[in-house]
Amino acid sequence: MPECRRREGSDIWHWCKNCSKWATSTLVVLAAGAVGSLVWTLAEQNRVLKSAVARLGSLNSSRPTLSAGDSVPSIELTDVQGRSQNLAELVHGGAVVAFLTTTCRFCESTLPAWTELSDRLATGGIPFVAVSLDDLEASKDFARSAGISWDLWAPSDPSATWDLGVSVVPLTVIVSSQGDIQEAWRGALSNDDVSRIRERAEEVLTSTGGLQDQRIGVKSRQYMLLALAQLACSSR
């Protein structure tokens, strides 16, 4: 850097001509670099946004979000514990299914309602299935940080997420014993919604035979466990 000196006999500092040129050049280079970096960042953000909008637009134009009358899609899922199962098989016999994403603030605010709903359904022998639209690792982190007590599933193949046909979250649906959706609730759930879903789920599964089959299955398992316990005691 050129040396700058104070002019003799003056109390004011003056920049020499060479120093002024150097400072100007440096500022121009720094400004050009900052503008270039900003342009690149904005272009990248625009590309990502366009890609997301295109994917969502494609989904919305080809298939609206799951609604009453739709069949549950046959998608391979993996839960945060590492177990794998097809969604259609998972809800076989009827269930209540919740769809969410790990970054949706409305999904996060609905977690307490889903937990309450899961507990109420369990007392009646009705399965509660939660499906994340995000990848498995993100779903694991979300379940751990949120302290979720129920099983959380995610598509085994992230590219199959769009095949679920869900474009609105949070989404809660009642699935009959035949595998078709009877009712759907879009958006966050209130306490009244929780009670309504619990009542409607029991009505739907009772009318389609799913709830009776599930209760018979539960009783059969209970009798089997009791028989095994008695057998173990008698063999001692």
C-alpha positions as YAML, in Angstrom:
chain: A
units: angstrom
residues:
- id: 1
  name: MET
  ca: [0.00, 0.00, 0.00]
- id: 2
  name: PRO
  ca: [1.41, 3.44, -0.87]
- id: 3
  name: GLU
  ca: [2.66, 5.42, 2.10]
- id: 4
  name: CYS
  ca: [0.51, 8.32, 3.24]
- id: 5
  name: ARG
  ca: [2.08, 11.24, 5.00]
- id: 6
  name: ARG
  ca: [0.80, 14.39, 6.66]
- id: 7
  name: ARG
  ca: [1.65, 17.54, 4.73]
- id: 8
  name: GLU
  ca: [4.18, 19.59, 6.63]
- id: 9
  name: GLY
  ca: [2.84, 22.69, 8.25]
- id: 10
  name: SER
  ca: [-0.81, 21.51, 8.16]
- id: 11
  name: ASP
  ca: [-3.10, 20.01, 10.85]
- id: 12
  name: ILE
  ca: [-5.23, 18.23, 8.26]
- id: 13
  name: TRP
  ca: [-4.45, 14.73, 6.91]
- id: 14
  name: HIS
  ca: [-4.41, 14.49, 3.14]
- id: 15
  name: TRP
  ca: [-4.40, 11.30, 1.10]
- id: 16
  name: CYS
  ca: [-1.81, 11.18, -1.60]
- id: 17
  name: LYS
  ca: [-2.91, 10.67, -5.19]
- id: 18
  name: ASN
  ca: [-1.66, 7.09, -5.43]
- id: 19
  name: CYS
  ca: [-3.35, 6.09, -2.15]
- id: 20
  name: SER
  ca: [-6.65, 7.55, -3.33]
- id: 21
  name: LYS
  ca: [-6.47, 5.55, -6.57]
- id: 22
  name: TRP
  ca: [-5.64, 2.35, -4.66]
- id: 23
  name: ALA
  ca: [-8.55, 2.83, -2.25]
- id: 24
  name: THR
  ca: [-10.96, 3.52, -5.12]
- id: 25
  name: SER
  ca: [-9.84, 0.41, -7.00]
- id: 26
  name: THR
  ca: [-10.19, -1.71, -3.89]
- id: 27
  name: LEU
  ca: [-13.70, -0.46, -3.25]
- id: 28
  name: VAL
  ca: [-14.70, -1.14, -6.86]
- id: 29
  name: VAL
  ca: [-13.39, -4.72, -6.65]
- id: 30
  name: LEU
  ca: [-15.13, -5.37, -3.34]
- id: 31
  name: ALA
  ca: [-18.40, -3.90, -4.61]
- id: 32
  name: ALA
  ca: [-18.24, -5.98, -7.78]
- id: 33
  name: GLY
  ca: [-17.62, -9.13, -5.73]
- id: 34
  name: ALA
  ca: [-20.53, -8.37, -3.41]
- id: 35
  name: VAL
  ca: [-22.88, -7.69, -6.32]
- id: 36
  name: GLY
  ca: [-21.78, -10.89, -8.05]
- id: 37
  name: SER
  ca: [-22.33, -12.92, -4.92]
- id: 38
  name: LEU
  ca: [-25.78, -11.37, -4.41]
- id: 39
  name: VAL
  ca: [-26.78, -12.05, -8.02]
- id: 40
  name: TRP
  ca: [-25.68, -15.69, -7.75]
- id: 41
  name: THR
  ca: [-27.56, -16.16, -4.45]
- id: 42
  name: LEU
  ca: [-30.75, -14.65, -5.84]
- id: 43
  name: ALA
  ca: [-30.49, -16.74, -9.01]
- id: 44
  name: GLU
  ca: [-30.05, -19.94, -6.98]
- id: 45
  name: GLN
  ca: [-32.97, -19.10, -4.70]
- id: 46
  name: ASN
  ca: [-35.11, -18.33, -7.75]
- id: 47
  name: ARG
  ca: [-34.16, -21.67, -9.32]
- id: 48
  name: VAL
  ca: [-35.08, -23.60, -6.17]
- id: 49
  name: LEU
  ca: [-38.36, -21.69, -5.80]
- id: 50
  name: LYS
  ca: [-39.31, -22.30, -9.44]
- id: 51
  name: SER
  ca: [-38.54, -26.00, -9.05]
- id: 52
  name: ALA
  ca: [-40.71, -26.28, -5.92]
- id: 53
  name: VAL
  ca: [-43.57, -24.35, -7.52]
- id: 54
  name: ALA
  ca: [-43.37, -26.48, -10.65]
- id: 55
  name: ARG
  ca: [-43.52, -29.68, -8.62]
- id: 56
  name: LEU
  ca: [-46.44, -28.43, -6.55]
- id: 57
  name: GLY
  ca: [-48.21, -27.12, -9.63]
- id: 58
  name: SER
  ca: [-47.76, -30.45, -11.36]
- id: 59
  name: LEU
  ca: [-49.18, -32.25, -8.35]
- id: 60
  name: ASN
  ca: [-52.14, -29.90, -8.00]
- id: 61
  name: SER
  ca: [-53.01, -30.07, -11.68]
- id: 62
  name: SER
  ca: [-52.79, -33.86, -11.90]
- id: 63
  name: ARG
  ca: [-54.34, -34.79, -8.58]
- id: 64
  name: PRO
  ca: [-55.93, -32.74, -5.79]
- id: 65
  name: THR
  ca: [-55.13, -33.62, -2.21]
- id: 66
  name: LEU
  ca: [-56.66, -36.83, -0.83]
- id: 67
  name: SER
  ca: [-60.41, -36.45, -0.27]
- id: 68
  name: ALA
  ca: [-63.43, -38.53, 0.65]
- id: 69
  name: GLY
  ca: [-63.94, -41.31, -1.87]
- id: 70
  name: ASP
  ca: [-60.25, -41.68, -2.76]
- id: 71
  name: SER
  ca: [-58.40, -44.93, -2.06]
- id: 72
  name: VAL
  ca: [-55.34, -44.96, 0.15]
- id: 73
  name: PRO
  ca: [-52.29, -45.14, -2.16]
- id: 74
  name: SER
  ca: [-50.07, -48.20, -2.08]
- id: 75
  name: ILE
  ca: [-46.74, -46.69, -0.99]
- id: 76
  name: GLU
  ca: [-43.87, -48.37, 0.83]
- id: 77
  name: LEU
  ca: [-43.18, -46.64, 4.16]
- id: 78
  name: THR
  ca: [-40.49, -46.90, 6.82]
- id: 79
  name: ASP
  ca: [-41.03, -45.70, 10.38]
- id: 80
  name: VAL
  ca: [-38.49, -43.92, 12.58]
- id: 81
  name: GLN
  ca: [-37.70, -47.27, 14.22]
- id: 82
  name: GLY
  ca: [-36.67, -48.77, 10.89]
- id: 83
  name: ARG
  ca: [-39.72, -50.98, 10.28]
- id: 84
  name: SER
  ca: [-41.09, -51.12, 6.72]
- id: 85
  name: GLN
  ca: [-44.65, -51.68, 5.53]
- id: 86
  name: ASN
  ca: [-46.97, -50.68, 2.73]
- id: 87
  name: LEU
  ca: [-49.41, -47.89, 3.62]
- id: 88
  name: ALA
  ca: [-52.39, -49.79, 2.18]
- id: 89
  name: GLU
  ca: [-51.51, -52.80, 4.37]
- id: 90
  name: LEU
  ca: [-50.79, -50.59, 7.37]
- id: 91
  name: VAL
  ca: [-54.33, -49.19, 7.38]
- id: 92
  name: HIS
  ca: [-55.98, -52.49, 6.41]
- id: 93
  name: GLY
  ca: [-59.16, -52.90, 8.43]
- id: 94
  name: GLY
  ca: [-59.55, -49.15, 8.91]
- id: 95
  name: ALA
  ca: [-57.58, -46.40, 10.63]
- id: 96
  name: VAL
  ca: [-57.17, -42.68, 11.12]
- id: 97
  name: VAL
  ca: [-54.23, -41.31, 9.13]
- id: 98
  name: ALA
  ca: [-52.47, -37.98, 9.63]
- id: 99
  name: PHE
  ca: [-50.20, -36.43, 6.98]
- id: 100
  name: LEU
  ca: [-47.62, -33.80, 7.88]
- id: 101
  name: THR
  ca: [-44.30, -32.19, 7.02]
- id: 102
  name: THR
  ca: [-41.49, -31.47, 9.45]
- id: 103
  name: THR
  ca: [-41.31, -27.77, 8.49]
- id: 104
  name: CYS
  ca: [-45.02, -26.93, 8.60]
- id: 105
  name: ARG
  ca: [-45.80, -24.73, 11.61]
- id: 106
  name: PHE
  ca: [-49.48, -25.69, 11.46]
- id: 107
  name: CYS
  ca: [-48.48, -29.36, 11.61]
- id: 108
  name: GLU
  ca: [-46.34, -28.62, 14.65]
- id: 109
  name: SER
  ca: [-49.19, -26.79, 16.36]
- id: 110
  name: THR
  ca: [-51.45, -29.81, 15.65]
- id: 111
  name: LEU
  ca: [-49.12, -32.31, 17.37]
- id: 112
  name: PRO
  ca: [-50.91, -32.06, 20.76]
- id: 113
  name: ALA
  ca: [-54.30, -32.65, 19.07]
- id: 114
  name: TRP
  ca: [-52.93, -35.66, 17.19]
- id: 115
  name: THR
  ca: [-51.50, -37.05, 20.42]
- id: 116
  name: GLU
  ca: [-54.87, -36.63, 22.14]
- id: 117
  name: LEU
  ca: [-56.60, -38.21, 19.15]
- id: 118
  name: SER
  ca: [-54.17, -41.15, 19.14]
- id: 119
  name: ASP
  ca: [-54.85, -41.80, 22.84]
- id: 120
  name: ARG
  ca: [-58.63, -41.63, 22.40]
- id: 121
  name: LEU
  ca: [-58.56, -43.92, 19.38]
- id: 122
  name: ALA
  ca: [-56.40, -46.45, 21.21]
- id: 123
  name: THR
  ca: [-59.06, -46.91, 23.90]
- id: 124
  name: GLY
  ca: [-61.48, -48.01, 21.17]
- id: 125
  name: GLY
  ca: [-58.97, -50.19, 19.34]
- id: 126
  name: ILE
  ca: [-58.70, -47.86, 16.35]
- id: 127
  name: PRO
  ca: [-55.22, -47.51, 14.79]
- id: 128
  name: PHE
  ca: [-53.65, -44.08, 14.35]
- id: 129
  name: VAL
  ca: [-51.07, -43.76, 11.58]
- id: 130
  name: ALA
  ca: [-48.95, -40.64, 11.01]
- id: 131
  name: VAL
  ca: [-47.12, -40.16, 7.71]
- id: 132
  name: SER
  ca: [-44.44, -37.53, 7.08]
- id: 133
  name: LEU
  ca: [-43.95, -36.23, 3.55]
- id: 134
  name: ASP
  ca: [-40.27, -35.56, 4.26]
- id: 135
  name: ASP
  ca: [-37.36, -37.98, 4.07]
- id: 136
  name: LEU
  ca: [-36.74, -40.50, 6.84]
- id: 137
  name: GLU
  ca: [-33.78, -38.73, 8.46]
- id: 138
  name: ALA
  ca: [-35.64, -35.43, 8.72]
- id: 139
  name: SER
  ca: [-38.65, -37.30, 10.12]
- id: 140
  name: LYS
  ca: [-36.47, -39.01, 12.75]
- id: 141
  name: ASP
  ca: [-35.04, -35.67, 13.89]
- id: 142
  name: PHE
  ca: [-38.52, -34.15, 13.98]
- id: 143
  name: ALA
  ca: [-39.98, -37.03, 16.03]
- id: 144
  name: ARG
  ca: [-37.10, -36.84, 18.49]
- id: 145
  name: SER
  ca: [-37.12, -33.05, 18.94]
- id: 146
  name: ALA
  ca: [-40.93, -32.87, 19.17]
- id: 147
  name: GLY
  ca: [-41.16, -35.79, 21.61]
- id: 148
  name: ILE
  ca: [-43.74, -37.63, 19.49]
- id: 149
  name: SER
  ca: [-45.19, -40.64, 21.31]
- id: 150
  name: TRP
  ca: [-46.85, -42.28, 18.29]
- id: 151
  name: ASP
  ca: [-45.23, -44.01, 15.33]
- id: 152
  name: LEU
  ca: [-44.17, -41.71, 12.51]
- id: 153
  name: TRP
  ca: [-43.72, -43.13, 9.00]
- id: 154
  name: ALA
  ca: [-42.08, -41.70, 5.88]
- id: 155
  name: PRO
  ca: [-41.84, -42.88, 2.26]
- id: 156
  name: SER
  ca: [-39.07, -45.47, 1.91]
- id: 157
  name: ASP
  ca: [-38.26, -43.88, -1.45]
- id: 158
  name: PRO
  ca: [-38.33, -40.06, -1.16]
- id: 159
  name: SER
  ca: [-39.16, -39.76, -4.87]
- id: 160
  name: ALA
  ca: [-42.48, -41.54, -4.19]
- id: 161
  name: THR
  ca: [-43.68, -38.79, -1.84]
- id: 162
  name: TRP
  ca: [-45.73, -37.11, -4.57]
- id: 163
  name: ASP
  ca: [-47.50, -40.40, -5.27]
- id: 164
  name: LEU
  ca: [-49.25, -40.01, -1.92]
- id: 165
  name: GLY
  ca: [-51.42, -37.35, -3.54]
- id: 166
  name: VAL
  ca: [-51.17, -34.98, -0.57]
- id: 167
  name: SER
  ca: [-50.78, -31.30, -1.46]
- id: 168
  name: VAL
  ca: [-52.24, -29.80, 1.73]
- id: 169
  name: VAL
  ca: [-50.96, -30.36, 5.27]
- id: 170
  name: PRO
  ca: [-51.85, -30.91, 8.00]
- id: 171
  name: LEU
  ca: [-54.33, -33.47, 6.71]
- id: 172
  name: THR
  ca: [-56.27, -35.99, 8.82]
- id: 173
  name: VAL
  ca: [-58.41, -38.67, 7.18]
- id: 174
  name: ILE
  ca: [-60.61, -41.58, 8.25]
- id: 175
  name: VAL
  ca: [-59.96, -44.76, 6.25]
- id: 176
  name: SER
  ca: [-62.65, -47.45, 6.14]
- id: 177
  name: SER
  ca: [-62.01, -51.19, 6.37]
- id: 178
  name: GLN
  ca: [-62.17, -51.29, 2.55]
- id: 179
  name: GLY
  ca: [-59.28, -48.84, 2.27]
- id: 180
  name: ASP
  ca: [-61.17, -45.81, 1.00]
- id: 181
  name: ILE
  ca: [-61.22, -42.40, 2.65]
- id: 182
  name: GLN
  ca: [-64.53, -41.55, 4.30]
- id: 183
  name: GLU
  ca: [-63.81, -38.06, 5.62]
- id: 184
  name: ALA
  ca: [-60.92, -35.61, 5.56]
- id: 185
  name: TRP
  ca: [-59.95, -32.65, 7.76]
- id: 186
  name: ARG
  ca: [-57.57, -30.09, 6.25]
- id: 187
  name: GLY
  ca: [-55.63, -27.76, 8.52]
- id: 188
  name: ALA
  ca: [-54.95, -27.64, 12.24]
- id: 189
  name: LEU
  ca: [-57.32, -29.53, 14.55]
- id: 190
  name: SER
  ca: [-59.31, -28.10, 17.45]
- id: 191
  name: ASN
  ca: [-60.51, -30.04, 20.49]
- id: 192
  name: ASP
  ca: [-63.94, -30.28, 18.86]
- id: 193
  name: ASP
  ca: [-62.31, -31.75, 15.75]
- id: 194
  name: VAL
  ca: [-60.58, -34.40, 17.86]
- id: 195
  name: SER
  ca: [-63.88, -35.45, 19.42]
- id: 196
  name: ARG
  ca: [-65.63, -35.42, 16.05]
- id: 197
  name: ILE
  ca: [-62.95, -37.55, 14.37]
- id: 198
  name: ARG
  ca: [-63.04, -40.05, 17.25]
- id: 199
  name: GLU
  ca: [-66.83, -40.38, 16.96]
- id: 200
  name: ARG
  ca: [-66.87, -40.59, 13.17]
- id: 201
  name: ALA
  ca: [-64.02, -43.12, 13.09]
- id: 202
  name: GLU
  ca: [-65.94, -45.44, 15.40]
- id: 203
  name: GLU
  ca: [-69.13, -44.99, 13.35]
- id: 204
  name: VAL
  ca: [-67.36, -45.67, 10.04]
- id: 205
  name: LEU
  ca: [-65.38, -48.67, 11.22]
- id: 206
  name: THR
  ca: [-68.36, -50.16, 13.02]
- id: 207
  name: SER
  ca: [-70.57, -49.84, 9.95]
- id: 208
  name: THR
  ca: [-67.92, -51.35, 7.64]
- id: 209
  name: GLY
  ca: [-66.97, -54.14, 10.02]
- id: 210
  name: GLY
  ca: [-63.40, -53.01, 10.50]
- id: 211
  name: LEU
  ca: [-63.72, -52.08, 14.16]
- id: 212
  name: GLN
  ca: [-65.39, -55.38, 15.02]
- id: 213
  name: ASP
  ca: [-62.65, -57.33, 13.24]
- id: 214
  name: GLN
  ca: [-59.95, -55.35, 15.03]
- id: 215
  name: ARG
  ca: [-61.59, -55.89, 18.44]
- id: 216
  name: ILE
  ca: [-61.87, -59.60, 17.69]
- id: 217
  name: GLY
  ca: [-58.19, -59.59, 16.79]
- id: 218
  name: VAL
  ca: [-57.29, -57.83, 20.02]
- id: 219
  name: LYS
  ca: [-59.38, -60.29, 22.06]
- id: 220
  name: SER
  ca: [-57.77, -63.22, 20.24]
- id: 221
  name: ARG
  ca: [-54.30, -61.94, 21.07]
- id: 222
  name: GLN
  ca: [-55.30, -61.40, 24.69]
- id: 223
  name: TYR
  ca: [-56.66, -64.96, 24.96]
- id: 224
  name: MET
  ca: [-53.52, -66.31, 23.31]
- id: 225
  name: LEU
  ca: [-51.27, -64.47, 25.76]
- id: 226
  name: LEU
  ca: [-53.38, -65.69, 28.67]
- id: 227
  name: ALA
  ca: [-53.18, -69.28, 27.42]
- id: 228
  name: LEU
  ca: [-49.41, -69.03, 27.03]
- id: 229
  name: ALA
  ca: [-49.08, -67.63, 30.54]
- id: 230
  name: GLN
  ca: [-51.18, -70.45, 31.98]
- id: 231
  name: LEU
  ca: [-49.16, -73.00, 30.05]
- id: 232
  name: ALA
  ca: [-45.94, -71.54, 31.37]
- id: 233
  name: CYS
  ca: [-47.23, -71.63, 34.96]
- id: 234
  name: SER
  ca: [-48.43, -75.25, 34.66]
- id: 235
  name: SER
  ca: [-45.09, -76.42, 33.30]
- id: 236
  name: ARG
  ca: [-43.21, -75.21, 36.36]
...
